[in-house]
Amino acid sequence: MSKAKVIVAICPQCEGNIEVPSDAIPGEIVSCPDCGTTFEVDAIDGNKVFLKSIETQGEDWGE
């Protein structure tokens, strides 16, 4: 069985390499192994991956 091909994206936070499977679809979540930042795959165009930051909101426990 052959290993799936990957496309290497550059982390916008730390410039580390993020390996994204070539069959990834928009909306898929990937993380940088160097800094741990999580991104969403926005689009894949040939050998280029476009990532966007994931907006996280803290929980509102109320007062």
mmCIF file of the N, C-alpha and C atoms, coordinates in Angstrom:
data_MODEL
# 
_entry.id   MODEL 
# 
loop_
_atom_site.group_PDB 
_atom_site.id 
_atom_site.type_symbol 
_atom_site.label_atom_id 
_atom_site.label_alt_id 
_atom_site.label_comp_id 
_atom_site.label_asym_id 
_atom_site.label_entity_id 
_atom_site.label_seq_id 
_atom_site.pdbx_PDB_ins_code 
_atom_site.Cartn_x 
_atom_site.Cartn_y 
_atom_site.Cartn_z 
_atom_site.occupancy 
_atom_site.B_iso_or_equiv 
_atom_site.pdbx_formal_charge 
_atom_site.auth_seq_id 
_atom_site.auth_comp_id 
_atom_site.auth_asym_id 
_atom_site.auth_atom_id 
_atom_site.pdbx_PDB_model_num 
ATOM 1   N N  . MET A 1 1  ? 0.853   -1.176 0.000  1.00 0.00 ? 1  MET A N  1 
ATOM 2   C CA . MET A 1 1  ? 0.000   0.000  0.000  1.00 0.00 ? 1  MET A CA 1 
ATOM 3   C C  . MET A 1 1  ? 0.899   1.239  0.000  1.00 0.00 ? 1  MET A C  1 
ATOM 4   N N  . SER A 1 2  ? 0.654   2.165  -0.881 1.00 0.00 ? 2  SER A N  1 
ATOM 5   C CA . SER A 1 2  ? 1.481   3.363  -0.976 1.00 0.00 ? 2  SER A CA 1 
ATOM 6   C C  . SER A 1 2  ? 0.988   4.437  -0.010 1.00 0.00 ? 2  SER A C  1 
ATOM 7   N N  . LYS A 1 3  ? 1.930   5.236  0.441  1.00 0.00 ? 3  LYS A N  1 
ATOM 8   C CA . LYS A 1 3  ? 1.610   6.320  1.364  1.00 0.00 ? 3  LYS A CA 1 
ATOM 9   C C  . LYS A 1 3  ? 0.952   7.454  0.583  1.00 0.00 ? 3  LYS A C  1 
ATOM 10  N N  . ALA A 1 4  ? -0.061  8.082  1.187  1.00 0.00 ? 4  ALA A N  1 
ATOM 11  C CA . ALA A 1 4  ? -0.757  9.191  0.538  1.00 0.00 ? 4  ALA A CA 1 
ATOM 12  C C  . ALA A 1 4  ? 0.211   10.352 0.318  1.00 0.00 ? 4  ALA A C  1 
ATOM 13  N N  . LYS A 1 5  ? 0.054   11.040 -0.795 1.00 0.00 ? 5  LYS A N  1 
ATOM 14  C CA . LYS A 1 5  ? 0.897   12.192 -1.084 1.00 0.00 ? 5  LYS A CA 1 
ATOM 15  C C  . LYS A 1 5  ? 0.496   13.350 -0.191 1.00 0.00 ? 5  LYS A C  1 
ATOM 16  N N  . VAL A 1 6  ? 1.472   14.199 0.122  1.00 0.00 ? 6  VAL A N  1 
ATOM 17  C CA . VAL A 1 6  ? 1.200   15.363 0.953  1.00 0.00 ? 6  VAL A CA 1 
ATOM 18  C C  . VAL A 1 6  ? 1.691   16.615 0.246  1.00 0.00 ? 6  VAL A C  1 
ATOM 19  N N  . ILE A 1 7  ? 1.069   17.712 0.582  1.00 0.00 ? 7  ILE A N  1 
ATOM 20  C CA . ILE A 1 7  ? 1.483   19.032 0.113  1.00 0.00 ? 7  ILE A CA 1 
ATOM 21  C C  . ILE A 1 7  ? 1.970   19.763 1.358  1.00 0.00 ? 7  ILE A C  1 
ATOM 22  N N  . VAL A 1 8  ? 3.112   20.396 1.259  1.00 0.00 ? 8  VAL A N  1 
ATOM 23  C CA . VAL A 1 8  ? 3.662   21.101 2.412  1.00 0.00 ? 8  VAL A CA 1 
ATOM 24  C C  . VAL A 1 8  ? 3.251   22.567 2.350  1.00 0.00 ? 8  VAL A C  1 
ATOM 25  N N  . ALA A 1 9  ? 2.587   23.008 3.407  1.00 0.00 ? 9  ALA A N  1 
ATOM 26  C CA . ALA A 1 9  ? 2.195   24.413 3.538  1.00 0.00 ? 9  ALA A CA 1 
ATOM 27  C C  . ALA A 1 9  ? 3.096   25.043 4.589  1.00 0.00 ? 9  ALA A C  1 
ATOM 28  N N  . ILE A 1 10 ? 3.286   26.338 4.504  1.00 0.00 ? 10 ILE A N  1 
ATOM 29  C CA . ILE A 1 10 ? 4.097   27.070 5.477  1.00 0.00 ? 10 ILE A CA 1 
ATOM 30  C C  . ILE A 1 10 ? 3.170   27.679 6.528  1.00 0.00 ? 10 ILE A C  1 
ATOM 31  N N  . CYS A 1 11 ? 3.484   27.437 7.783  1.00 0.00 ? 11 CYS A N  1 
ATOM 32  C CA . CYS A 1 11 ? 2.682   27.974 8.886  1.00 0.00 ? 11 CYS A CA 1 
ATOM 33  C C  . CYS A 1 11 ? 2.812   29.495 8.924  1.00 0.00 ? 11 CYS A C  1 
ATOM 34  N N  . PRO A 1 12 ? 1.685   30.208 8.886  1.00 0.00 ? 12 PRO A N  1 
ATOM 35  C CA . PRO A 1 12 ? 1.729   31.674 8.957  1.00 0.00 ? 12 PRO A CA 1 
ATOM 36  C C  . PRO A 1 12 ? 2.231   32.207 10.300 1.00 0.00 ? 12 PRO A C  1 
ATOM 37  N N  . GLN A 1 13 ? 2.189   31.387 11.348 1.00 0.00 ? 13 GLN A N  1 
ATOM 38  C CA . GLN A 1 13 ? 2.606   31.827 12.680 1.00 0.00 ? 13 GLN A CA 1 
ATOM 39  C C  . GLN A 1 13 ? 4.113   31.683 12.894 1.00 0.00 ? 13 GLN A C  1 
ATOM 40  N N  . CYS A 1 14 ? 4.653   30.487 12.588 1.00 0.00 ? 14 CYS A N  1 
ATOM 41  C CA . CYS A 1 14 ? 6.055   30.218 12.922 1.00 0.00 ? 14 CYS A CA 1 
ATOM 42  C C  . CYS A 1 14 ? 6.910   29.837 11.715 1.00 0.00 ? 14 CYS A C  1 
ATOM 43  N N  . GLU A 1 15 ? 6.287   29.770 10.538 1.00 0.00 ? 15 GLU A N  1 
ATOM 44  C CA . GLU A 1 15 ? 6.951   29.409 9.287  1.00 0.00 ? 15 GLU A CA 1 
ATOM 45  C C  . GLU A 1 15 ? 7.440   27.961 9.274  1.00 0.00 ? 15 GLU A C  1 
ATOM 46  N N  . GLY A 1 16 ? 6.851   27.120 10.124 1.00 0.00 ? 16 GLY A N  1 
ATOM 47  C CA . GLY A 1 16 ? 7.145   25.687 10.109 1.00 0.00 ? 16 GLY A CA 1 
ATOM 48  C C  . GLY A 1 16 ? 6.414   25.020 8.960  1.00 0.00 ? 16 GLY A C  1 
ATOM 49  N N  . ASN A 1 17 ? 6.750   23.766 8.705  1.00 0.00 ? 17 ASN A N  1 
ATOM 50  C CA . ASN A 1 17 ? 6.103   23.014 7.627  1.00 0.00 ? 17 ASN A CA 1 
ATOM 51  C C  . ASN A 1 17 ? 4.896   22.260 8.158  1.00 0.00 ? 17 ASN A C  1 
ATOM 52  N N  . ILE A 1 18 ? 3.772   22.428 7.467  1.00 0.00 ? 18 ILE A N  1 
ATOM 53  C CA . ILE A 1 18 ? 2.548   21.697 7.788  1.00 0.00 ? 18 ILE A CA 1 
ATOM 54  C C  . ILE A 1 18 ? 2.272   20.769 6.621  1.00 0.00 ? 18 ILE A C  1 
ATOM 55  N N  . GLU A 1 19 ? 2.252   19.465 6.892  1.00 0.00 ? 19 GLU A N  1 
ATOM 56  C CA . GLU A 1 19 ? 1.967   18.496 5.843  1.00 0.00 ? 19 GLU A CA 1 
ATOM 57  C C  . GLU A 1 19 ? 0.457   18.313 5.736  1.00 0.00 ? 19 GLU A C  1 
ATOM 58  N N  . VAL A 1 20 ? -0.070  18.606 4.554  1.00 0.00 ? 20 VAL A N  1 
ATOM 59  C CA . VAL A 1 20 ? -1.499  18.494 4.295  1.00 0.00 ? 20 VAL A CA 1 
ATOM 60  C C  . VAL A 1 20 ? -1.686  17.392 3.254  1.00 0.00 ? 20 VAL A C  1 
ATOM 61  N N  . PRO A 1 21 ? -2.537  16.402 3.516  1.00 0.00 ? 21 PRO A N  1 
ATOM 62  C CA . PRO A 1 21 ? -2.769  15.362 2.527  1.00 0.00 ? 21 PRO A CA 1 
ATOM 63  C C  . PRO A 1 21 ? -3.272  15.968 1.215  1.00 0.00 ? 21 PRO A C  1 
ATOM 64  N N  . SER A 1 22 ? -2.797  15.449 0.099  1.00 0.00 ? 22 SER A N  1 
ATOM 65  C CA . SER A 1 22 ? -3.185  16.003 -1.208 1.00 0.00 ? 22 SER A CA 1 
ATOM 66  C C  . SER A 1 22 ? -4.672  15.822 -1.488 1.00 0.00 ? 22 SER A C  1 
ATOM 67  N N  . ASP A 1 23 ? -5.324  14.909 -0.767 1.00 0.00 ? 23 ASP A N  1 
ATOM 68  C CA . ASP A 1 23 ? -6.760  14.702 -0.971 1.00 0.00 ? 23 ASP A CA 1 
ATOM 69  C C  . ASP A 1 23 ? -7.603  15.431 0.079  1.00 0.00 ? 23 ASP A C  1 
ATOM 70  N N  . ALA A 1 24 ? -6.982  16.374 0.804  1.00 0.00 ? 24 ALA A N  1 
ATOM 71  C CA . ALA A 1 24 ? -7.719  17.164 1.803  1.00 0.00 ? 24 ALA A CA 1 
ATOM 72  C C  . ALA A 1 24 ? -8.790  17.998 1.114  1.00 0.00 ? 24 ALA A C  1 
ATOM 73  N N  . ILE A 1 25 ? -9.855  18.279 1.840  1.00 0.00 ? 25 ILE A N  1 
ATOM 74  C CA . ILE A 1 25 ? -10.949 19.078 1.284  1.00 0.00 ? 25 ILE A CA 1 
ATOM 75  C C  . ILE A 1 25 ? -11.072 20.371 2.086  1.00 0.00 ? 25 ILE A C  1 
ATOM 76  N N  . PRO A 1 26 ? -11.616 21.423 1.475  1.00 0.00 ? 26 PRO A N  1 
ATOM 77  C CA . PRO A 1 26 ? -11.829 22.669 2.221  1.00 0.00 ? 26 PRO A CA 1 
ATOM 78  C C  . PRO A 1 26 ? -12.657 22.405 3.478  1.00 0.00 ? 26 PRO A C  1 
ATOM 79  N N  . GLY A 1 27 ? -12.236 23.025 4.559  1.00 0.00 ? 27 GLY A N  1 
ATOM 80  C CA . GLY A 1 27 ? -12.909 22.837 5.838  1.00 0.00 ? 27 GLY A CA 1 
ATOM 81  C C  . GLY A 1 27 ? -12.181 21.859 6.740  1.00 0.00 ? 27 GLY A C  1 
ATOM 82  N N  . GLU A 1 28 ? -11.247 21.107 6.182  1.00 0.00 ? 28 GLU A N  1 
ATOM 83  C CA . GLU A 1 28 ? -10.486 20.156 6.988  1.00 0.00 ? 28 GLU A CA 1 
ATOM 84  C C  . GLU A 1 28 ? -9.551  20.917 7.932  1.00 0.00 ? 28 GLU A C  1 
ATOM 85  N N  . ILE A 1 29 ? -9.341  20.374 9.114  1.00 0.00 ? 29 ILE A N  1 
ATOM 86  C CA . ILE A 1 29 ? -8.532  21.018 10.143 1.00 0.00 ? 29 ILE A CA 1 
ATOM 87  C C  . ILE A 1 29 ? -7.133  20.408 10.144 1.00 0.00 ? 29 ILE A C  1 
ATOM 88  N N  . VAL A 1 30 ? -6.115  21.271 10.155 1.00 0.00 ? 30 VAL A N  1 
ATOM 89  C CA . VAL A 1 30 ? -4.720  20.833 10.245 1.00 0.00 ? 30 VAL A CA 1 
ATOM 90  C C  . VAL A 1 30 ? -4.029  21.650 11.330 1.00 0.00 ? 30 VAL A C  1 
ATOM 91  N N  . SER A 1 31 ? -2.993  21.074 11.915 1.00 0.00 ? 31 SER A N  1 
ATOM 92  C CA . SER A 1 31 ? -2.243  21.762 12.964 1.00 0.00 ? 31 SER A CA 1 
ATOM 93  C C  . SER A 1 31 ? -0.768  21.792 12.621 1.00 0.00 ? 31 SER A C  1 
ATOM 94  N N  . CYS A 1 32 ? -0.111  22.843 13.039 1.00 0.00 ? 32 CYS A N  1 
ATOM 95  C CA . CYS A 1 32 ? 1.328   22.971 12.848 1.00 0.00 ? 32 CYS A CA 1 
ATOM 96  C C  . CYS A 1 32 ? 2.023   22.115 13.904 1.00 0.00 ? 32 CYS A C  1 
ATOM 97  N N  . PRO A 1 33 ? 2.903   21.207 13.491 1.00 0.00 ? 33 PRO A N  1 
ATOM 98  C CA . PRO A 1 33 ? 3.595   20.376 14.479 1.00 0.00 ? 33 PRO A CA 1 
ATOM 99  C C  . PRO A 1 33 ? 4.614   21.155 15.306 1.00 0.00 ? 33 PRO A C  1 
ATOM 100 N N  . ASP A 1 34 ? 5.036   22.323 14.819 1.00 0.00 ? 34 ASP A N  1 
ATOM 101 C CA . ASP A 1 34 ? 6.041   23.107 15.531 1.00 0.00 ? 34 ASP A CA 1 
ATOM 102 C C  . ASP A 1 34 ? 5.437   23.988 16.626 1.00 0.00 ? 34 ASP A C  1 
ATOM 103 N N  . CYS A 1 35 ? 4.399   24.776 16.290 1.00 0.00 ? 35 CYS A N  1 
ATOM 104 C CA . CYS A 1 35 ? 3.842   25.720 17.264 1.00 0.00 ? 35 CYS A CA 1 
ATOM 105 C C  . CYS A 1 35 ? 2.473   25.307 17.798 1.00 0.00 ? 35 CYS A C  1 
ATOM 106 N N  . GLY A 1 36 ? 1.828   24.311 17.156 1.00 0.00 ? 36 GLY A N  1 
ATOM 107 C CA . GLY A 1 36 ? 0.548   23.820 17.638 1.00 0.00 ? 36 GLY A CA 1 
ATOM 108 C C  . GLY A 1 36 ? -0.664  24.623 17.189 1.00 0.00 ? 36 GLY A C  1 
ATOM 109 N N  . THR A 1 37 ? -0.452  25.675 16.383 1.00 0.00 ? 37 THR A N  1 
ATOM 110 C CA . THR A 1 37 ? -1.565  26.486 15.904 1.00 0.00 ? 37 THR A CA 1 
ATOM 111 C C  . THR A 1 37 ? -2.430  25.657 14.951 1.00 0.00 ? 37 THR A C  1 
ATOM 112 N N  . THR A 1 38 ? -3.740  25.808 15.067 1.00 0.00 ? 38 THR A N  1 
ATOM 113 C CA . THR A 1 38 ? -4.681  25.058 14.243 1.00 0.00 ? 38 THR A CA 1 
ATOM 114 C C  . THR A 1 38 ? -5.219  25.942 13.126 1.00 0.00 ? 38 THR A C  1 
ATOM 115 N N  . PHE A 1 39 ? -5.312  25.364 11.937 1.00 0.00 ? 39 PHE A N  1 
ATOM 116 C CA . PHE A 1 39 ? -5.804  26.076 10.766 1.00 0.00 ? 39 PHE A CA 1 
ATOM 117 C C  . PHE A 1 39 ? -6.858  25.250 10.054 1.00 0.00 ? 39 PHE A C  1 
ATOM 118 N N  . GLU A 1 40 ? -7.640  25.938 9.238  1.00 0.00 ? 40 GLU A N  1 
ATOM 119 C CA . GLU A 1 40 ? -8.623  25.287 8.384  1.00 0.00 ? 40 GLU A CA 1 
ATOM 120 C C  . GLU A 1 40 ? -8.131  25.375 6.952  1.00 0.00 ? 40 GLU A C  1 
ATOM 121 N N  . VAL A 1 41 ? -8.247  24.261 6.212  1.00 0.00 ? 41 VAL A N  1 
ATOM 122 C CA . VAL A 1 41 ? -7.893  24.275 4.790  1.00 0.00 ? 41 VAL A CA 1 
ATOM 123 C C  . VAL A 1 41 ? -8.952  25.099 4.079  1.00 0.00 ? 41 VAL A C  1 
ATOM 124 N N  . ASP A 1 42 ? -8.515  26.188 3.446  1.00 0.00 ? 42 ASP A N  1 
ATOM 125 C CA . ASP A 1 42 ? -9.436  27.068 2.727  1.00 0.00 ? 42 ASP A CA 1 
ATOM 126 C C  . ASP A 1 42 ? -9.608  26.574 1.298  1.00 0.00 ? 42 ASP A C  1 
ATOM 127 N N  . ALA A 1 43 ? -8.506  26.220 0.648  1.00 0.00 ? 43 ALA A N  1 
ATOM 128 C CA . ALA A 1 43 ? -8.548  25.728 -0.734 1.00 0.00 ? 43 ALA A CA 1 
ATOM 129 C C  . ALA A 1 43 ? -7.224  25.054 -1.062 1.00 0.00 ? 43 ALA A C  1 
ATOM 130 N N  . ILE A 1 44 ? -7.259  24.181 -2.051 1.00 0.00 ? 44 ILE A N  1 
ATOM 131 C CA . ILE A 1 44 ? -6.053  23.563 -2.589 1.00 0.00 ? 44 ILE A CA 1 
ATOM 132 C C  . ILE A 1 44 ? -6.068  23.800 -4.082 1.00 0.00 ? 44 ILE A C  1 
ATOM 133 N N  . ASP A 1 45 ? -4.975  24.372 -4.586 1.00 0.00 ? 45 ASP A N  1 
ATOM 134 C CA . ASP A 1 45 ? -4.855  24.666 -6.008 1.00 0.00 ? 45 ASP A CA 1 
ATOM 135 C C  . ASP A 1 45 ? -3.551  24.036 -6.495 1.00 0.00 ? 45 ASP A C  1 
ATOM 136 N N  . GLY A 1 46 ? -3.656  22.858 -7.093 1.00 0.00 ? 46 GLY A N  1 
ATOM 137 C CA . GLY A 1 46 ? -2.461  22.155 -7.545 1.00 0.00 ? 46 GLY A CA 1 
ATOM 138 C C  . GLY A 1 46 ? -1.606  21.748 -6.365 1.00 0.00 ? 46 GLY A C  1 
ATOM 139 N N  . ASN A 1 47 ? -0.394  22.298 -6.284 1.00 0.00 ? 47 ASN A N  1 
ATOM 140 C CA . ASN A 1 47 ? 0.520   21.988 -5.181 1.00 0.00 ? 47 ASN A CA 1 
ATOM 141 C C  . ASN A 1 47 ? 0.585   23.100 -4.153 1.00 0.00 ? 47 ASN A C  1 
ATOM 142 N N  . LYS A 1 48 ? -0.436  23.944 -4.093 1.00 0.00 ? 48 LYS A N  1 
ATOM 143 C CA . LYS A 1 48 ? -0.459  25.048 -3.138 1.00 0.00 ? 48 LYS A CA 1 
ATOM 144 C C  . LYS A 1 48 ? -1.698  24.920 -2.255 1.00 0.00 ? 48 LYS A C  1 
ATOM 145 N N  . VAL A 1 49 ? -1.470  25.054 -0.946 1.00 0.00 ? 49 VAL A N  1 
ATOM 146 C CA . VAL A 1 49 ? -2.562  24.966 0.024  1.00 0.00 ? 49 VAL A CA 1 
ATOM 147 C C  . VAL A 1 49 ? -2.787  26.342 0.624  1.00 0.00 ? 49 VAL A C  1 
ATOM 148 N N  . PHE A 1 50 ? -4.032  26.749 0.693  1.00 0.00 ? 50 PHE A N  1 
ATOM 149 C CA . PHE A 1 50 ? -4.399  28.018 1.313  1.00 0.00 ? 50 PHE A CA 1 
ATOM 150 C C  . PHE A 1 50 ? -5.047  27.707 2.654  1.00 0.00 ? 50 PHE A C  1 
ATOM 151 N N  . LEU A 1 51 ? -4.458  28.260 3.722  1.00 0.00 ? 51 LEU A N  1 
ATOM 152 C CA . LEU A 1 51 ? -4.947  28.025 5.074  1.00 0.00 ? 51 LEU A CA 1 
ATOM 153 C C  . LEU A 1 51 ? -5.565  29.292 5.631  1.00 0.00 ? 51 LEU A C  1 
ATOM 154 N N  . LYS A 1 52 ? -6.533  29.128 6.529  1.00 0.00 ? 52 LYS A N  1 
ATOM 155 C CA . LYS A 1 52 ? -7.066  30.287 7.236  1.00 0.00 ? 52 LYS A CA 1 
ATOM 156 C C  . LYS A 1 52 ? -7.122  29.971 8.712  1.00 0.00 ? 52 LYS A C  1 
ATOM 157 N N  . SER A 1 53 ? -6.946  31.004 9.506  1.00 0.00 ? 53 SER A N  1 
ATOM 158 C CA . SER A 1 53 ? -6.955  30.850 10.964 1.00 0.00 ? 53 SER A CA 1 
ATOM 159 C C  . SER A 1 53 ? -8.346  30.455 11.427 1.00 0.00 ? 53 SER A C  1 
ATOM 160 N N  . ILE A 1 54 ? -8.370  29.699 12.484 1.00 0.00 ? 54 ILE A N  1 
ATOM 161 C CA . ILE A 1 54 ? -9.637  29.317 13.092 1.00 0.00 ? 54 ILE A CA 1 
ATOM 162 C C  . ILE A 1 54 ? -9.891  30.268 14.249 1.00 0.00 ? 54 ILE A C  1 
ATOM 163 N N  . GLU A 1 55 ? -11.040 30.896 14.222 1.00 0.00 ? 55 GLU A N  1 
ATOM 164 C CA . GLU A 1 55 ? -11.421 31.810 15.298 1.00 0.00 ? 55 GLU A CA 1 
ATOM 165 C C  . GLU A 1 55 ? -11.946 30.980 16.460 1.00 0.00 ? 55 GLU A C  1 
ATOM 166 N N  . THR A 1 56 ? -11.317 31.135 17.610 1.00 0.00 ? 56 THR A N  1 
ATOM 167 C CA . THR A 1 56 ? -11.786 30.423 18.797 1.00 0.00 ? 56 THR A CA 1 
ATOM 168 C C  . THR A 1 56 ? -12.363 31.425 19.775 1.00 0.00 ? 56 THR A C  1 
ATOM 169 N N  . GLN A 1 57 ? -13.429 31.026 20.406 1.00 0.00 ? 57 GLN A N  1 
ATOM 170 C CA . GLN A 1 57 ? -14.072 31.875 21.403 1.00 0.00 ? 57 GLN A CA 1 
ATOM 171 C C  . GLN A 1 57 ? -14.015 31.157 22.741 1.00 0.00 ? 57 GLN A C  1 
ATOM 172 N N  . GLY A 1 58 ? -13.716 31.908 23.774 1.00 0.00 ? 58 GLY A N  1 
ATOM 173 C CA . GLY A 1 58 ? -13.731 31.329 25.109 1.00 0.00 ? 58 GLY A CA 1 
ATOM 174 C C  . GLY A 1 58 ? -15.145 31.029 25.549 1.00 0.00 ? 58 GLY A C  1 
ATOM 175 N N  . GLU A 1 59 ? -15.273 30.119 26.469 1.00 0.00 ? 59 GLU A N  1 
ATOM 176 C CA . GLU A 1 59 ? -16.604 29.789 26.968 1.00 0.00 ? 59 GLU A CA 1 
ATOM 177 C C  . GLU A 1 59 ? -17.134 30.911 27.846 1.00 0.00 ? 59 GLU A C  1 
ATOM 178 N N  . ASP A 1 60 ? -18.415 31.123 27.759 1.00 0.00 ? 60 ASP A N  1 
ATOM 179 C CA . ASP A 1 60 ? -19.070 32.127 28.577 1.00 0.00 ? 60 ASP A CA 1 
ATOM 180 C C  . ASP A 1 60 ? -19.801 31.379 29.698 1.00 0.00 ? 60 ASP A C  1 
ATOM 181 N N  . TRP A 1 61 ? -19.203 31.401 30.863 1.00 0.00 ? 61 TRP A N  1 
ATOM 182 C CA . TRP A 1 61 ? -19.780 30.686 31.985 1.00 0.00 ? 61 TRP A CA 1 
ATOM 183 C C  . TRP A 1 61 ? -20.875 31.495 32.693 1.00 0.00 ? 61 TRP A C  1 
ATOM 184 N N  . GLY A 1 62 ? -21.036 32.733 32.292 1.00 0.00 ? 62 GLY A N  1 
ATOM 185 C CA . GLY A 1 62 ? -22.035 33.570 32.955 1.00 0.00 ? 62 GLY A CA 1 
ATOM 186 C C  . GLY A 1 62 ? -21.527 34.005 34.333 1.00 0.00 ? 62 GLY A C  1 
ATOM 187 N N  . GLU A 1 63 ? -22.205 34.908 34.926 1.00 0.00 ? 63 GLU A N  1 
ATOM 188 C CA . GLU A 1 63 ? -21.780 35.420 36.237 1.00 0.00 ? 63 GLU A CA 1 
ATOM 189 C C  . GLU A 1 63 ? -22.925 35.325 37.200 1.00 0.00 ? 63 GLU A C  1 
# 
